[in-house]
Amino acid sequence: MIPRLVILGSASAVPDADHENSHMVLHGDNSAIMIDCMGRPLVNLAKIGIGLEEFTDIILTHFHPDHVGSVPQLLMASWLVGRKSPVRIYGLHHCLQRVEDLMMAYHWDEWPGFFPVAFHHLPEREGILVLDNPDFTITASPVRHYVPTVGIRVVVKQTGFVLAYSSDTVPCPETVRLSQGADLLLHEATGDEPLGHSSAAQAGAIAQEAGAKRLGLIHYNVWGKDDYSALLDEAAGTFNGPLFLCEDMMEIPLRTG
């Protein structure tokens, strides 16, 4: 199987009938790794052929409701339908401490026969190793958002493909370094918010500076809108490579050429 990335959601903080909040899954021969967790994750994983015991890890970029809101539902639903294998959850201390507190508010320590869940608190440093398995090597670097946040860099072992994901951030040198020479950069395009987000034009400029080969715009505003073509026009003004708009359930093969 060619490793793939599936965009499970592409919207910014307010979803609509056709767009869930931004989150995605990396799928290789030996692992399925969620990046953030929203919507109906168990249902959507089943839709793309990833079984109950097959997803192995969850990486949480930051503690905002539109990125971590469905973690309790995913864990509870997996337990209720009989999952036995462990799940590993990775993120900054700021995020994981709050997720653990949230789960304790649900008294999950009293749920009988719950499968093992391990929380891996990441140091807030650039290029920190998140995980290294037979499918992927994944590192994380802090970016600049309203709360402590990490972007993700993935090297696909089978193909050598390099994927970078900005998560939510203003334009910053950390994102340029994170996505240096990437085959694909997924960059948020919420809008120019000087303390927390980037516009499509700013995403294009980051991709251009980093030498990314392709740019995908994600985490864009969908509420009350039905035409997003202007985002591509904006990004094309600052990035001279191929670009596209992420859509829910879009599947991206992680191979070069």
C-alpha positions as CSV (number, residue, x, y, z in Angstrom):
1,M,0.0,0.0,0.0
2,I,1.2,3.5,-0.8
3,P,1.0,5.5,2.4
4,R,-1.7,8.1,2.4
5,L,-2.9,11.2,4.1
6,V,-6.7,11.6,4.4
7,I,-8.1,15.0,5.2
8,L,-11.0,14.2,7.6
9,G,-11.9,17.9,8.1
10,S,-10.8,21.1,6.5
11,A,-12.7,24.0,8.2
12,S,-11.5,26.5,10.7
13,A,-13.2,26.9,14.0
14,V,-16.8,27.0,12.7
15,P,-17.7,24.0,10.5
16,D,-20.7,23.6,8.2
17,A,-22.7,20.8,6.7
18,D,-20.0,20.0,4.2
19,H,-16.8,20.7,6.2
20,E,-15.7,19.4,9.6
21,N,-13.0,21.1,11.7
22,S,-9.5,20.5,10.5
23,H,-8.0,17.1,11.4
24,M,-6.5,14.3,9.4
25,V,-5.0,10.8,9.5
26,L,-1.7,9.3,8.3
27,H,-2.2,5.7,7.1
28,G,0.7,3.3,6.4
29,D,1.0,-0.5,6.3
30,N,1.6,-0.7,10.1
31,S,-0.1,2.4,11.6
32,A,-2.8,4.9,11.4
33,I,-2.0,8.2,13.1
34,M,-4.6,10.9,13.7
35,I,-3.5,14.5,13.8
36,D,-6.1,16.3,16.0
37,C,-9.5,14.8,16.6
38,M,-12.9,16.2,15.7
39,G,-16.3,15.3,14.4
40,R,-17.2,11.6,14.5
41,P,-13.7,10.1,14.3
42,L,-14.6,6.4,14.7
43,V,-17.3,6.7,12.0
44,N,-15.0,8.6,9.6
45,L,-12.1,6.2,10.1
46,A,-14.4,3.3,9.2
47,K,-15.5,5.2,6.1
48,I,-11.9,5.2,4.8
49,G,-11.3,1.6,5.8
50,I,-9.4,2.0,9.0
51,G,-10.6,-0.5,11.6
52,L,-11.2,-0.2,15.3
53,E,-7.8,-1.6,16.4
54,E,-5.9,-0.2,13.5
55,F,-5.5,3.5,14.6
56,T,-2.5,3.6,16.9
57,D,-1.6,7.1,17.8
58,I,-3.1,10.6,18.1
59,I,-1.0,13.8,17.8
60,L,-2.7,16.9,19.3
61,T,-1.4,20.2,18.0
62,H,-3.0,22.4,20.6
63,F,-5.7,22.7,23.2
64,H,-8.5,24.5,21.3
65,P,-12.0,22.9,21.0
66,D,-11.9,22.7,17.2
67,H,-8.8,20.5,17.4
68,V,-9.3,18.3,20.5
69,G,-13.0,18.3,21.1
70,S,-13.7,14.7,20.0
71,V,-10.9,13.0,21.9
72,P,-13.2,11.9,24.8
73,Q,-15.8,10.7,22.3
74,L,-13.3,8.7,20.3
75,L,-11.8,7.0,23.4
76,M,-15.2,6.2,24.9
77,A,-16.7,4.9,21.7
78,S,-13.6,2.7,21.0
79,W,-13.9,1.3,24.5
80,L,-17.6,0.6,24.2
81,V,-17.2,-1.3,20.9
82,G,-14.5,-3.4,22.4
83,R,-11.1,-2.0,21.6
84,K,-8.3,-3.7,23.5
85,S,-5.0,-2.4,22.0
86,P,-3.3,0.7,23.5
87,V,-3.5,4.2,22.1
88,R,-0.6,6.7,22.4
89,I,-1.4,10.4,22.6
90,Y,1.2,13.1,21.9
91,G,1.2,16.8,22.5
92,L,2.7,19.7,24.4
93,H,2.2,19.7,28.2
94,H,-0.2,22.6,28.0
95,C,-2.5,20.5,25.8
96,L,-2.1,17.1,27.3
97,Q,-2.5,18.2,30.9
98,R,-5.9,19.7,30.0
99,V,-6.9,16.7,28.0
100,E,-6.2,14.5,30.9
101,D,-8.1,16.8,33.2
102,L,-11.0,16.7,30.8
103,M,-11.0,12.9,30.8
104,M,-10.9,12.9,34.6
105,A,-14.0,15.1,34.6
106,Y,-15.7,12.2,32.8
107,H,-14.4,9.8,35.5
108,W,-12.8,7.6,32.9
109,D,-10.7,6.0,35.6
110,E,-13.9,4.3,36.7
111,W,-14.7,2.9,33.3
112,P,-14.1,-0.9,33.7
113,G,-11.8,-2.8,31.4
114,F,-10.6,0.4,29.6
115,F,-7.7,-0.2,27.1
116,P,-4.3,1.4,27.9
117,V,-3.8,5.0,27.0
118,A,-0.3,6.6,27.2
119,F,0.2,10.4,27.2
120,H,3.5,11.5,25.8
121,H,4.3,15.1,26.8
122,L,6.5,16.8,24.2
123,P,9.2,19.4,25.0
124,E,8.5,22.8,23.5
125,R,11.5,22.8,21.2
126,E,12.0,22.8,17.4
127,G,12.5,19.4,15.7
128,I,11.5,17.3,18.7
129,L,10.9,13.6,17.8
130,V,7.3,12.6,18.2
131,L,7.4,9.1,17.0
132,D,9.5,6.8,14.8
133,N,7.7,3.7,13.6
134,P,8.1,1.4,10.5
135,D,5.9,3.8,8.4
136,F,6.8,7.3,9.5
137,T,9.3,9.5,11.3
138,I,7.4,12.5,12.8
139,T,8.9,15.6,14.4
140,A,7.2,18.6,15.9
141,S,8.1,22.3,16.3
142,P,6.4,25.1,18.2
143,V,4.6,27.6,16.0
144,R,2.9,30.9,17.0
145,H,-0.7,30.8,18.0
146,Y,-2.9,32.0,20.9
147,V,-1.9,29.0,23.0
148,P,1.1,26.7,22.8
149,T,0.9,24.9,19.5
150,V,3.1,22.6,17.4
151,G,3.4,22.1,13.6
152,I,4.2,18.6,12.3
153,R,6.8,17.3,9.9
154,V,6.5,13.7,8.5
155,V,9.0,11.7,6.6
156,V,7.4,8.7,4.9
157,K,9.9,5.8,5.1
158,Q,8.6,3.8,2.1
159,T,8.7,6.7,-0.4
160,G,10.9,9.4,1.1
161,F,8.0,11.9,0.8
162,V,8.1,14.8,3.2
163,L,4.9,16.4,4.5
164,A,4.7,19.5,6.7
165,Y,1.6,20.8,8.5
166,S,1.6,24.3,10.0
167,S,-1.4,23.8,12.3
168,D,-2.7,27.2,13.5
169,T,-0.1,29.9,13.4
170,V,0.8,33.4,12.3
171,P,3.6,33.5,9.7
172,C,6.8,32.7,11.5
173,P,10.4,31.4,10.8
174,E,9.6,28.3,12.8
175,T,7.1,27.2,10.1
176,V,9.6,28.0,7.3
177,R,12.1,25.7,9.0
178,L,9.5,23.1,9.7
179,S,8.5,22.9,6.0
180,Q,11.9,23.4,4.4
181,G,12.0,21.5,1.1
182,A,8.8,19.6,1.9
183,D,7.1,17.8,-0.9
184,L,3.8,19.1,0.5
185,L,3.0,21.9,3.0
186,L,-0.5,22.0,4.4
187,H,-0.8,25.5,5.8
188,E,-3.8,27.1,7.5
189,A,-5.6,30.0,5.7
190,T,-8.0,31.3,8.3
191,G,-7.2,35.0,7.6
192,D,-4.6,37.6,8.6
193,E,-5.0,37.7,12.4
194,P,-1.7,39.1,13.8
195,L,-1.8,37.1,17.0
196,G,-3.0,33.8,15.8
197,H,-3.7,33.0,12.2
198,S,-2.5,33.4,8.6
199,S,-4.1,34.4,5.3
200,A,-3.8,32.4,2.1
201,A,-1.4,34.9,0.8
202,Q,0.8,34.5,3.9
203,A,0.6,30.8,3.6
204,G,1.9,31.1,0.0
205,A,4.7,33.3,1.1
206,I,5.8,30.7,3.7
207,A,5.7,27.9,1.2
208,Q,7.7,30.0,-1.3
209,E,10.4,30.9,1.3
210,A,10.6,27.2,2.5
211,G,11.0,25.9,-1.0
212,A,8.0,23.6,-0.6
213,K,7.1,21.8,-3.8
214,R,3.3,21.9,-3.3
215,L,0.9,23.8,-1.1
216,G,-2.4,22.8,0.3
217,L,-4.6,25.3,2.1
218,I,-6.5,24.1,5.1
219,H,-8.4,25.5,8.2
220,Y,-10.2,28.1,6.1
221,N,-13.5,29.8,6.9
222,V,-16.5,28.1,5.5
223,W,-19.5,29.4,7.5
224,G,-21.9,31.3,5.2
225,K,-19.6,30.8,2.2
226,D,-20.0,28.7,-1.0
227,D,-17.0,29.9,-3.0
228,Y,-13.4,29.6,-1.9
229,S,-11.6,30.2,-5.2
230,A,-10.3,33.6,-3.9
231,L,-8.1,31.7,-1.5
232,L,-6.3,30.0,-4.3
233,D,-5.9,33.3,-6.1
234,E,-4.4,34.9,-3.0
235,A,-1.9,32.1,-2.5
236,A,-1.0,32.0,-6.2
237,G,0.1,35.6,-5.8
238,T,2.9,34.6,-3.4
239,F,3.6,31.0,-4.3
240,N,4.7,29.9,-7.7
241,G,4.2,26.2,-7.3
242,P,1.1,23.9,-7.6
243,L,-1.5,24.5,-4.9
244,F,-4.9,23.2,-4.0
245,L,-7.7,23.6,-1.4
246,C,-8.1,20.8,1.1
247,E,-11.6,19.2,1.2
248,D,-13.1,16.8,3.6
249,M,-12.3,13.1,2.9
250,M,-9.7,14.1,0.3
251,E,-7.1,11.4,0.0
252,I,-3.4,12.3,-0.8
253,P,-0.9,9.6,-1.8
254,L,2.3,10.2,0.1
255,R,4.7,9.5,-2.8
256,T,7.0,11.7,-4.9
257,G,6.6,12.1,-8.7
